[in-house]
Amino acid sequence: MRSRSLYVTAFAAVAGFVIAAIVVMVQQDEVRTGLFKPDDRRVLALGKTLYADSCASCHGVELEGQDEDWRSPGPDGLMPAPPHDETGHTWHHTDQILFEITKYGIVAAANLKNYTSAMPVYEGVLTDAEIIAVLSYIKSTWPDEIRNGHDEMNARNALESQ
């Protein structure tokens, strides 16, 4: 009976170790890649369609933005929609920040009290999965160097948040 108890204990210890290793590997993968899925074909197909329907009218069909001078307010006093390609600043922000800006709007996401933005809020318009699909599509268009840097920024941010 004692030897059976020893085997059960050993099995439980090994099983616990394997489960812990799997959890760590999954967490490391999430830390490394963030929220977006720029290599998932199904996510990208949805994201491309949603981008065309919901974003391209302002941010451009080719992600080129609304105006070459997107860093300065337009005649209406509002900032033009920035480009989402490598010439813009989208990739300067973590996945989480980009998600929050898209879902809640820049005013709420950045807690800007006296700021008006032309960008619509997508909470209640797109699901979280659809927002992630759009942002994944955008990220999929960036050059490898920018994507890799963005992944590293997400990883650093995730480690700092733990």
C-alpha positions in Angstrom: 0.0 0.0 0.0 2.9 2.3 0.8 4.5 1.8 -2.6 1.1 2.6 -4.3 0.9 5.8 -2.3 4.4 6.7 -3.4 3.5 6.2 -7.1 0.3 8.3 -6.8 2.3 11.1 -5.1 5.0 10.9 -7.8 2.5 10.9 -10.6 0.7 13.9 -9.0 4.0 15.8 -8.7 4.9 15.0 -12.4 1.4 16.0 -13.6 1.6 19.2 -11.6 5.0 20.0 -13.1 3.7 19.4 -16.6 0.6 21.5 -16.1 2.7 24.3 -14.7 5.1 24.1 -17.6 2.3 24.4 -20.1 0.8 27.4 -18.3 4.2 29.1 -18.3 4.6 28.4 -22.1 1.2 29.8 -22.9 1.8 32.9 -20.8 5.2 33.5 -22.4 3.5 33.2 -25.8 0.9 35.7 -24.9 3.6 38.1 -23.5 5.6 37.7 -26.7 2.8 38.3 -29.1 0.2 40.5 -27.3 -3.5 40.7 -28.2 -3.2 40.9 -32.0 -3.0 37.9 -34.4 -1.2 39.3 -37.5 -0.4 35.8 -38.8 -3.9 34.2 -38.4 -5.5 34.1 -41.9 -9.0 33.9 -40.7 -8.6 36.8 -38.3 -6.9 38.9 -41.1 -9.7 38.2 -43.6 -12.2 39.5 -41.1 -10.0 42.4 -40.1 -9.4 43.5 -43.7 -13.2 43.5 -44.4 -14.0 45.4 -41.2 -11.2 47.9 -41.9 -12.6 48.6 -45.4 -16.1 49.0 -44.0 -15.3 50.9 -40.8 -11.9 52.6 -41.0 -10.7 53.2 -44.6 -12.9 56.2 -45.2 -10.8 58.2 -42.8 -7.5 56.2 -42.4 -7.2 55.4 -46.1 -7.7 52.3 -48.2 -3.9 51.8 -48.1 -3.7 52.8 -44.5 -2.1 56.1 -45.6 -4.1 58.4 -43.4 -6.4 61.3 -44.0 -3.8 64.0 -44.7 -0.1 64.2 -45.3 0.1 66.7 -42.5 -1.7 64.4 -40.0 0.3 65.8 -37.1 -1.4 69.2 -37.3 -5.1 70.1 -36.7 -7.2 70.5 -39.8 -9.4 73.5 -40.6 -12.1 72.2 -38.2 -9.5 72.1 -35.3 -9.5 68.3 -35.2 -6.5 66.1 -35.8 -6.8 64.2 -39.1 -6.9 60.4 -39.0 -3.2 59.3 -38.9 -1.8 56.7 -41.2 -1.7 53.1 -39.9 1.1 52.0 -42.1 4.8 52.2 -41.2 4.9 56.0 -41.7 2.4 56.6 -38.9 2.6 56.2 -35.2 0.2 53.3 -34.6 3.1 50.9 -33.9 4.4 53.2 -31.1 1.6 52.0 -28.9 1.0 48.6 -27.2 -1.8 46.3 -28.3 -3.7 47.1 -25.2 -3.6 50.8 -25.7 -4.6 50.5 -29.4 -7.5 48.3 -28.4 -8.7 50.7 -25.7 -8.4 53.7 -28.1 -10.4 51.9 -30.7 -13.0 50.6 -28.3 -13.5 53.5 -26.0 -12.1 56.4 -28.0 -8.9 58.4 -27.5 -10.6 60.8 -25.1 -11.6 58.0 -22.6 -8.5 55.8 -23.3 -6.0 58.7 -22.6 -8.2 60.5 -20.1 -8.2 63.7 -22.0 -10.6 66.1 -20.4 -10.8 68.9 -22.9 -10.1 67.2 -26.2 -12.4 66.5 -29.1 -11.7 63.7 -31.6 -13.3 62.9 -34.9 -12.6 59.2 -34.3 -15.8 57.3 -33.4 -16.0 55.0 -30.4 -16.5 51.4 -31.5 -17.8 50.0 -28.2 -21.2 48.5 -29.0 -20.4 48.8 -32.8 -17.7 46.1 -33.1 -17.1 43.2 -30.7 -13.8 42.9 -28.9 -12.9 40.1 -31.4 -13.7 42.3 -34.3 -11.6 45.2 -33.0 -8.7 42.7 -32.5 -9.2 41.5 -36.1 -9.0 45.0 -37.5 -5.9 45.9 -35.4 -4.4 42.5 -36.4 -4.9 43.3 -40.1 -3.2 46.7 -39.6 -0.3 45.1 -37.9 0.0 42.4 -40.6 0.9 45.2 -43.1 3.9 46.5 -41.2 7.5 45.5 -42.2 9.0 42.8 -40.1 11.4 45.2 -38.3 8.4 47.3 -37.1 6.4 44.2 -36.2 9.3 42.7 -34.2 9.8 46.0 -32.4 6.1 46.1 -31.6 6.2 42.6 -30.3 9.1 43.5 -28.0 7.3 46.5 -26.7 4.3 44.4 -25.9 6.5 41.8 -24.1 8.2 44.5 -22.1 4.8 46.1 -21.2 3.4 42.7 -20.1 6.4 42.0 -17.9 6.2 45.4 -16.3 2.5 44.8 -15.6 3.1 41.5 -13.8 
